[in-house]
Amino acid sequence: MPLSWNEIRHRAIAFSKEWTGAKREQAEKQTFWNEFFNVFGIRRRVVASFEEPVKNLSGDYGYIDLFWPGVALVEHKRLLQS
């Protein structure tokens, strides 16, 4: 059953409070994205995968942090300190 906008709003507020100030990209990125999808009632494993291999413009291979085919391509970055 789809979530109501009110439930999504409450989940989004809780998510933003939980992740305020997070700085450790490698240690937290997969948990971050799993919890982000949960805000909308989506199980990330059903729609997207982590560390998807990709070929870059120079012809070398690397990995993209999160891939949802036809919807999103995510390269997760840490908070930059000034």
Jmol script that loads the backbone (N, CA, C; Angstrom):
load data "model"
ATOM      1  N   MET A   1       0.841  -1.180   0.000  1.00  0.00           N
ATOM      2  CA  MET A   1       0.000   0.000   0.000  1.00  0.00           C
ATOM      3  C   MET A   1       0.888   1.246   0.000  1.00  0.00           C
ATOM      4  N   PRO A   2       0.653   2.181  -0.921  1.00  0.00           N
ATOM      5  CA  PRO A   2       1.453   3.400  -0.981  1.00  0.00           C
ATOM      6  C   PRO A   2       1.320   4.222   0.301  1.00  0.00           C
ATOM      7  N   LEU A   3       2.391   4.922   0.622  1.00  0.00           N
ATOM      8  CA  LEU A   3       2.379   5.792   1.802  1.00  0.00           C
ATOM      9  C   LEU A   3       1.626   7.081   1.494  1.00  0.00           C
ATOM     10  N   SER A   4       1.012   7.643   2.500  1.00  0.00           N
ATOM     11  CA  SER A   4       0.358   8.944   2.335  1.00  0.00           C
ATOM     12  C   SER A   4       1.443  10.025   2.315  1.00  0.00           C
ATOM     13  N   TRP A   5       1.099  11.186   1.755  1.00  0.00           N
ATOM     14  CA  TRP A   5       2.042  12.300   1.735  1.00  0.00           C
ATOM     15  C   TRP A   5       2.403  12.713   3.159  1.00  0.00           C
ATOM     16  N   ASN A   6       1.460  12.600   4.066  1.00  0.00           N
ATOM     17  CA  ASN A   6       1.728  12.957   5.457  1.00  0.00           C
ATOM     18  C   ASN A   6       2.775  12.016   6.062  1.00  0.00           C
ATOM     19  N   GLU A   7       2.655  10.715   5.785  1.00  0.00           N
ATOM     20  CA  GLU A   7       3.636   9.741   6.282  1.00  0.00           C
ATOM     21  C   GLU A   7       5.005   9.983   5.656  1.00  0.00           C
ATOM     22  N   ILE A   8       5.047  10.263   4.363  1.00  0.00           N
ATOM     23  CA  ILE A   8       6.321  10.568   3.699  1.00  0.00           C
ATOM     24  C   ILE A   8       6.947  11.805   4.330  1.00  0.00           C
ATOM     25  N   ARG A   9       6.128  12.825   4.588  1.00  0.00           N
ATOM     26  CA  ARG A   9       6.630  14.054   5.209  1.00  0.00           C
ATOM     27  C   ARG A   9       7.246  13.770   6.571  1.00  0.00           C
ATOM     28  N   HIS A  10       6.572  12.988   7.397  1.00  0.00           N
ATOM     29  CA  HIS A  10       7.103  12.655   8.729  1.00  0.00           C
ATOM     30  C   HIS A  10       8.397  11.847   8.620  1.00  0.00           C
ATOM     31  N   ARG A  11       8.424  10.907   7.703  1.00  0.00           N
ATOM     32  CA  ARG A  11       9.634  10.109   7.510  1.00  0.00           C
ATOM     33  C   ARG A  11      10.792  10.969   7.005  1.00  0.00           C
ATOM     34  N   ALA A  12      10.497  11.905   6.102  1.00  0.00           N
ATOM     35  CA  ALA A  12      11.534  12.786   5.553  1.00  0.00           C
ATOM     36  C   ALA A  12      12.122  13.685   6.639  1.00  0.00           C
ATOM     37  N   ILE A  13      11.293  14.198   7.504  1.00  0.00           N
ATOM     38  CA  ILE A  13      11.776  15.035   8.606  1.00  0.00           C
ATOM     39  C   ILE A  13      12.674  14.220   9.533  1.00  0.00           C
ATOM     40  N   ALA A  14      12.236  13.025   9.886  1.00  0.00           N
ATOM     41  CA  ALA A  14      13.055  12.156  10.758  1.00  0.00           C
ATOM     42  C   ALA A  14      14.367  11.796  10.074  1.00  0.00           C
ATOM     43  N   PHE A  15      14.325  11.497   8.781  1.00  0.00           N
ATOM     44  CA  PHE A  15      15.527  11.166   8.013  1.00  0.00           C
ATOM     45  C   PHE A  15      16.510  12.333   8.021  1.00  0.00           C
ATOM     46  N   SER A  16      16.023  13.530   7.756  1.00  0.00           N
ATOM     47  CA  SER A  16      16.923  14.689   7.700  1.00  0.00           C
ATOM     48  C   SER A  16      17.551  14.977   9.055  1.00  0.00           C
ATOM     49  N   LYS A  17      16.812  14.781  10.127  1.00  0.00           N
ATOM     50  CA  LYS A  17      17.379  14.986  11.472  1.00  0.00           C
ATOM     51  C   LYS A  17      18.438  13.928  11.767  1.00  0.00           C
ATOM     52  N   GLU A  18      18.154  12.683  11.395  1.00  0.00           N
ATOM     53  CA  GLU A  18      19.090  11.576  11.634  1.00  0.00           C
ATOM     54  C   GLU A  18      20.420  11.777  10.910  1.00  0.00           C
ATOM     55  N   TRP A  19      20.378  12.323   9.699  1.00  0.00           N
ATOM     56  CA  TRP A  19      21.571  12.421   8.864  1.00  0.00           C
ATOM     57  C   TRP A  19      22.242  13.792   8.887  1.00  0.00           C
ATOM     58  N   THR A  20      21.721  14.729   9.658  1.00  0.00           N
ATOM     59  CA  THR A  20      22.357  16.037   9.765  1.00  0.00           C
ATOM     60  C   THR A  20      23.778  15.869  10.294  1.00  0.00           C
ATOM     61  N   GLY A  21      24.734  16.408   9.550  1.00  0.00           N
ATOM     62  CA  GLY A  21      26.126  16.384   9.991  1.00  0.00           C
ATOM     63  C   GLY A  21      26.881  15.103   9.693  1.00  0.00           C
ATOM     64  N   ALA A  22      26.292  14.144   9.011  1.00  0.00           N
ATOM     65  CA  ALA A  22      26.998  12.895   8.669  1.00  0.00           C
ATOM     66  C   ALA A  22      28.185  13.226   7.772  1.00  0.00           C
ATOM     67  N   LYS A  23      29.339  12.603   8.045  1.00  0.00           N
ATOM     68  CA  LYS A  23      30.562  12.958   7.324  1.00  0.00           C
ATOM     69  C   LYS A  23      31.341  11.772   6.777  1.00  0.00           C
ATOM     70  N   ARG A  24      31.007  10.568   7.150  1.00  0.00           N
ATOM     71  CA  ARG A  24      31.821   9.418   6.775  1.00  0.00           C
ATOM     72  C   ARG A  24      31.220   8.675   5.576  1.00  0.00           C
ATOM     73  N   GLU A  25      31.598   9.108   4.377  1.00  0.00           N
ATOM     74  CA  GLU A  25      31.006   8.564   3.154  1.00  0.00           C
ATOM     75  C   GLU A  25      31.120   7.046   3.063  1.00  0.00           C
ATOM     76  N   GLN A  26      32.316   6.515   3.143  1.00  0.00           N
ATOM     77  CA  GLN A  26      32.507   5.079   2.965  1.00  0.00           C
ATOM     78  C   GLN A  26      31.758   4.260   4.006  1.00  0.00           C
ATOM     79  N   ALA A  27      31.742   4.728   5.227  1.00  0.00           N
ATOM     80  CA  ALA A  27      31.120   3.967   6.315  1.00  0.00           C
ATOM     81  C   ALA A  27      29.598   4.050   6.305  1.00  0.00           C
ATOM     82  N   GLU A  28      29.035   5.077   5.710  1.00  0.00           N
ATOM     83  CA  GLU A  28      27.601   5.326   5.857  1.00  0.00           C
ATOM     84  C   GLU A  28      26.779   5.357   4.578  1.00  0.00           C
ATOM     85  N   LYS A  29      27.407   5.361   3.402  1.00  0.00           N
ATOM     86  CA  LYS A  29      26.628   5.632   2.186  1.00  0.00           C
ATOM     87  C   LYS A  29      25.534   4.600   1.901  1.00  0.00           C
ATOM     88  N   GLN A  30      25.800   3.323   2.111  1.00  0.00           N
ATOM     89  CA  GLN A  30      24.762   2.342   1.808  1.00  0.00           C
ATOM     90  C   GLN A  30      23.592   2.436   2.793  1.00  0.00           C
ATOM     91  N   THR A  31      23.903   2.658   4.054  1.00  0.00           N
ATOM     92  CA  THR A  31      22.836   2.844   5.043  1.00  0.00           C
ATOM     93  C   THR A  31      22.034   4.097   4.705  1.00  0.00           C
ATOM     94  N   PHE A  32      22.715   5.175   4.340  1.00  0.00           N
ATOM     95  CA  PHE A  32      22.046   6.421   3.958  1.00  0.00           C
ATOM     96  C   PHE A  32      21.025   6.167   2.851  1.00  0.00           C
ATOM     97  N   TRP A  33      21.438   5.491   1.772  1.00  0.00           N
ATOM     98  CA  TRP A  33      20.542   5.289   0.640  1.00  0.00           C
ATOM     99  C   TRP A  33      19.414   4.320   0.969  1.00  0.00           C
ATOM    100  N   ASN A  34      19.691   3.278   1.736  1.00  0.00           N
ATOM    101  CA  ASN A  34      18.613   2.374   2.153  1.00  0.00           C
ATOM    102  C   ASN A  34      17.556   3.133   2.946  1.00  0.00           C
ATOM    103  N   GLU A  35      17.998   3.988   3.871  1.00  0.00           N
ATOM    104  CA  GLU A  35      17.058   4.763   4.684  1.00  0.00           C
ATOM    105  C   GLU A  35      16.362   5.848   3.863  1.00  0.00           C
ATOM    106  N   PHE A  36      17.057   6.419   2.881  1.00  0.00           N
ATOM    107  CA  PHE A  36      16.434   7.405   1.995  1.00  0.00           C
ATOM    108  C   PHE A  36      15.264   6.781   1.234  1.00  0.00           C
ATOM    109  N   PHE A  37      15.477   5.628   0.635  1.00  0.00           N
ATOM    110  CA  PHE A  37      14.402   4.957  -0.093  1.00  0.00           C
ATOM    111  C   PHE A  37      13.241   4.614   0.837  1.00  0.00           C
ATOM    112  N   ASN A  38      13.552   4.268   2.067  1.00  0.00           N
ATOM    113  CA  ASN A  38      12.522   3.934   3.041  1.00  0.00           C
ATOM    114  C   ASN A  38      11.593   5.124   3.342  1.00  0.00           C
ATOM    115  N   VAL A  39      12.106   6.340   3.198  1.00  0.00           N
ATOM    116  CA  VAL A  39      11.262   7.525   3.386  1.00  0.00           C
ATOM    117  C   VAL A  39      10.018   7.424   2.503  1.00  0.00           C
ATOM    118  N   PHE A  40      10.181   6.861   1.314  1.00  0.00           N
ATOM    119  CA  PHE A  40       9.086   6.761   0.347  1.00  0.00           C
ATOM    120  C   PHE A  40       8.425   5.384   0.343  1.00  0.00           C
ATOM    121  N   GLY A  41       8.839   4.537   1.278  1.00  0.00           N
ATOM    122  CA  GLY A  41       8.262   3.203   1.366  1.00  0.00           C
ATOM    123  C   GLY A  41       8.776   2.249   0.295  1.00  0.00           C
ATOM    124  N   ILE A  42       9.971   2.538  -0.222  1.00  0.00           N
ATOM    125  CA  ILE A  42      10.572   1.715  -1.279  1.00  0.00           C
ATOM    126  C   ILE A  42      11.720   0.903  -0.689  1.00  0.00           C
ATOM    127  N   ARG A  43      11.739  -0.392  -0.976  1.00  0.00           N
ATOM    128  CA  ARG A  43      12.872  -1.225  -0.583  1.00  0.00           C
ATOM    129  C   ARG A  43      13.947  -1.070  -1.647  1.00  0.00           C
ATOM    130  N   ARG A  44      15.068  -0.482  -1.295  1.00  0.00           N
ATOM    131  CA  ARG A  44      16.132  -0.191  -2.251  1.00  0.00           C
ATOM    132  C   ARG A  44      16.547  -1.429  -3.040  1.00  0.00           C
ATOM    133  N   ARG A  45      16.632  -2.576  -2.423  1.00  0.00           N
ATOM    134  CA  ARG A  45      17.079  -3.788  -3.107  1.00  0.00           C
ATOM    135  C   ARG A  45      16.173  -4.171  -4.271  1.00  0.00           C
ATOM    136  N   VAL A  46      14.933  -3.721  -4.233  1.00  0.00           N
ATOM    137  CA  VAL A  46      13.983  -4.046  -5.297  1.00  0.00           C
ATOM    138  C   VAL A  46      14.223  -3.192  -6.544  1.00  0.00           C
ATOM    139  N   VAL A  47      14.710  -1.967  -6.376  1.00  0.00           N
ATOM    140  CA  VAL A  47      14.811  -1.046  -7.512  1.00  0.00           C
ATOM    141  C   VAL A  47      16.225  -0.625  -7.896  1.00  0.00           C
ATOM    142  N   ALA A  48      17.180  -0.690  -6.969  1.00  0.00           N
ATOM    143  CA  ALA A  48      18.510  -0.146  -7.249  1.00  0.00           C
ATOM    144  C   ALA A  48      19.609  -1.037  -6.680  1.00  0.00           C
ATOM    145  N   SER A  49      20.801  -0.891  -7.257  1.00  0.00           N
ATOM    146  CA  SER A  49      21.945  -1.681  -6.789  1.00  0.00           C
ATOM    147  C   SER A  49      23.128  -0.767  -6.473  1.00  0.00           C
ATOM    148  N   PHE A  50      23.985  -1.250  -5.583  1.00  0.00           N
ATOM    149  CA  PHE A  50      25.199  -0.525  -5.207  1.00  0.00           C
ATOM    150  C   PHE A  50      26.387  -1.010  -6.038  1.00  0.00           C
ATOM    151  N   GLU A  51      27.362  -0.117  -6.200  1.00  0.00           N
ATOM    152  CA  GLU A  51      28.640  -0.436  -6.841  1.00  0.00           C
ATOM    153  C   GLU A  51      28.463  -1.100  -8.205  1.00  0.00           C
ATOM    154  N   GLU A  52      27.688  -0.453  -9.041  1.00  0.00           N
ATOM    155  CA  GLU A  52      27.435  -0.959 -10.384  1.00  0.00           C
ATOM    156  C   GLU A  52      28.624  -0.604 -11.292  1.00  0.00           C
ATOM    157  N   PRO A  53      29.190  -1.592 -12.004  1.00  0.00           N
ATOM    158  CA  PRO A  53      30.330  -1.289 -12.873  1.00  0.00           C
ATOM    159  C   PRO A  53      29.900  -0.429 -14.066  1.00  0.00           C
ATOM    160  N   VAL A  54      30.726   0.569 -14.392  1.00  0.00           N
ATOM    161  CA  VAL A  54      30.460   1.463 -15.516  1.00  0.00           C
ATOM    162  C   VAL A  54      31.759   1.728 -16.278  1.00  0.00           C
ATOM    163  N   LYS A  55      31.622   2.027 -17.549  1.00  0.00           N
ATOM    164  CA  LYS A  55      32.764   2.383 -18.381  1.00  0.00           C
ATOM    165  C   LYS A  55      32.785   3.901 -18.504  1.00  0.00           C
ATOM    166  N   ASN A  56      33.925   4.521 -18.164  1.00  0.00           N
ATOM    167  CA  ASN A  56      33.978   5.977 -18.227  1.00  0.00           C
ATOM    168  C   ASN A  56      34.409   6.450 -19.617  1.00  0.00           C
ATOM    169  N   LEU A  57      34.487   7.752 -19.820  1.00  0.00           N
ATOM    170  CA  LEU A  57      34.778   8.316 -21.136  1.00  0.00           C
ATOM    171  C   LEU A  57      36.147   7.917 -21.673  1.00  0.00           C
ATOM    172  N   SER A  58      37.109   7.660 -20.791  1.00  0.00           N
ATOM    173  CA  SER A  58      38.454   7.267 -21.246  1.00  0.00           C
ATOM    174  C   SER A  58      38.528   5.785 -21.602  1.00  0.00           C
ATOM    175  N   GLY A  59      37.437   5.055 -21.379  1.00  0.00           N
ATOM    176  CA  GLY A  59      37.408   3.639 -21.693  1.00  0.00           C
ATOM    177  C   GLY A  59      37.743   2.735 -20.518  1.00  0.00           C
ATOM    178  N   ASP A  60      38.138   3.329 -19.399  1.00  0.00           N
ATOM    179  CA  ASP A  60      38.434   2.551 -18.203  1.00  0.00           C
ATOM    180  C   ASP A  60      37.134   2.199 -17.490  1.00  0.00           C
ATOM    181  N   TYR A  61      37.205   1.201 -16.619  1.00  0.00           N
ATOM    182  CA  TYR A  61      36.032   0.805 -15.838  1.00  0.00           C
ATOM    183  C   TYR A  61      36.159   1.280 -14.403  1.00  0.00           C
ATOM    184  N   GLY A  62      35.037   1.626 -13.833  1.00  0.00           N
ATOM    185  CA  GLY A  62      34.963   2.039 -12.436  1.00  0.00           C
ATOM    186  C   GLY A  62      33.617   1.587 -11.895  1.00  0.00           C
ATOM    187  N   TYR A  63      33.226   2.165 -10.780  1.00  0.00           N
ATOM    188  CA  TYR A  63      31.960   1.790 -10.146  1.00  0.00           C
ATOM    189  C   TYR A  63      31.183   3.029  -9.770  1.00  0.00           C
ATOM    190  N   ILE A  64      29.881   2.998 -10.017  1.00  0.00           N
ATOM    191  CA  ILE A  64      28.989   4.076  -9.592  1.00  0.00           C
ATOM    192  C   ILE A  64      28.353   3.622  -8.279  1.00  0.00           C
ATOM    193  N   ASP A  65      28.171   4.544  -7.349  1.00  0.00           N
ATOM    194  CA  ASP A  65      27.720   4.175  -6.011  1.00  0.00           C
ATOM    195  C   ASP A  65      26.328   3.539  -5.978  1.00  0.00           C
ATOM    196  N   LEU A  66      25.392   4.094  -6.728  1.00  0.00           N
ATOM    197  CA  LEU A  66      24.027   3.555  -6.726  1.00  0.00           C
ATOM    198  C   LEU A  66      23.434   3.714  -8.118  1.00  0.00           C
ATOM    199  N   PHE A  67      22.772   2.670  -8.596  1.00  0.00           N
ATOM    200  CA  PHE A  67      22.180   2.700  -9.932  1.00  0.00           C
ATOM    201  C   PHE A  67      20.761   2.165  -9.889  1.00  0.00           C
ATOM    202  N   TRP A  68      19.816   2.993 -10.338  1.00  0.00           N
ATOM    203  CA  TRP A  68      18.417   2.605 -10.485  1.00  0.00           C
ATOM    204  C   TRP A  68      18.129   2.743 -11.979  1.00  0.00           C
ATOM    205  N   PRO A  69      18.126   1.634 -12.709  1.00  0.00           N
ATOM    206  CA  PRO A  69      18.014   1.684 -14.170  1.00  0.00           C
ATOM    207  C   PRO A  69      16.853   2.553 -14.655  1.00  0.00           C
ATOM    208  N   GLY A  70      17.189   3.472 -15.554  1.00  0.00           N
ATOM    209  CA  GLY A  70      16.187   4.350 -16.146  1.00  0.00           C
ATOM    210  C   GLY A  70      15.707   5.469 -15.250  1.00  0.00           C
ATOM    211  N   VAL A  71      16.228   5.538 -14.002  1.00  0.00           N
ATOM    212  CA  VAL A  71      15.731   6.541 -13.062  1.00  0.00           C
ATOM    213  C   VAL A  71      16.850   7.387 -12.466  1.00  0.00           C
ATOM    214  N   ALA A  72      17.860   6.752 -11.897  1.00  0.00           N
ATOM    215  CA  ALA A  72      18.878   7.521 -11.169  1.00  0.00           C
ATOM    216  C   ALA A  72      20.246   6.857 -11.232  1.00  0.00           C
ATOM    217  N   LEU A  73      21.250   7.695 -11.281  1.00  0.00           N
ATOM    218  CA  LEU A  73      22.647   7.299 -11.218  1.00  0.00           C
ATOM    219  C   LEU A  73      23.264   8.182 -10.144  1.00  0.00           C
ATOM    220  N   VAL A  74      23.803   7.571  -9.068  1.00  0.00           N
ATOM    221  CA  VAL A  74      24.249   8.346  -7.910  1.00  0.00           C
ATOM    222  C   VAL A  74      25.728   8.122  -7.633  1.00  0.00           C
ATOM    223  N   GLU A  75      26.456   9.201  -7.501  1.00  0.00           N
ATOM    224  CA  GLU A  75      27.830   9.161  -7.003  1.00  0.00           C
ATOM    225  C   GLU A  75      27.812   9.908  -5.681  1.00  0.00           C
ATOM    226  N   HIS A  76      27.895   9.167  -4.610  1.00  0.00           N
ATOM    227  CA  HIS A  76      27.773   9.711  -3.250  1.00  0.00           C
ATOM    228  C   HIS A  76      29.077  10.407  -2.854  1.00  0.00           C
ATOM    229  N   LYS A  77      28.995  11.592  -2.305  1.00  0.00           N
ATOM    230  CA  LYS A  77      30.181  12.354  -1.877  1.00  0.00           C
ATOM    231  C   LYS A  77      30.053  12.765  -0.420  1.00  0.00           C
ATOM    232  N   ARG A  78      31.205  12.932   0.200  1.00  0.00           N
ATOM    233  CA  ARG A  78      31.222  13.345   1.602  1.00  0.00           C
ATOM    234  C   ARG A  78      31.069  14.867   1.691  1.00  0.00           C
ATOM    235  N   LEU A  79      30.752  15.320   2.892  1.00  0.00           N
ATOM    236  CA  LEU A  79      30.647  16.740   3.194  1.00  0.00           C
ATOM    237  C   LEU A  79      32.033  17.368   3.118  1.00  0.00           C
ATOM    238  N   LEU A  80      32.142  18.447   2.353  1.00  0.00           N
ATOM    239  CA  LEU A  80      33.416  19.161   2.256  1.00  0.00           C
ATOM    240  C   LEU A  80      33.530  20.147   3.411  1.00  0.00           C
ATOM    241  N   GLN A  81      34.669  20.158   4.040  1.00  0.00           N
ATOM    242  CA  GLN A  81      34.930  21.101   5.125  1.00  0.00           C
ATOM    243  C   GLN A  81      35.603  22.346   4.570  1.00  0.00           C
ATOM    244  N   SER A  82      35.182  23.522   5.004  1.00  0.00           N
ATOM    245  CA  SER A  82      35.796  24.765   4.523  1.00  0.00           C
ATOM    246  C   SER A  82      36.833  25.264   5.489  1.00  0.00           C
TER     247      SER A  82
END
end "model"
wireframe off; spacefill off
backbone 0.3
color backbone group
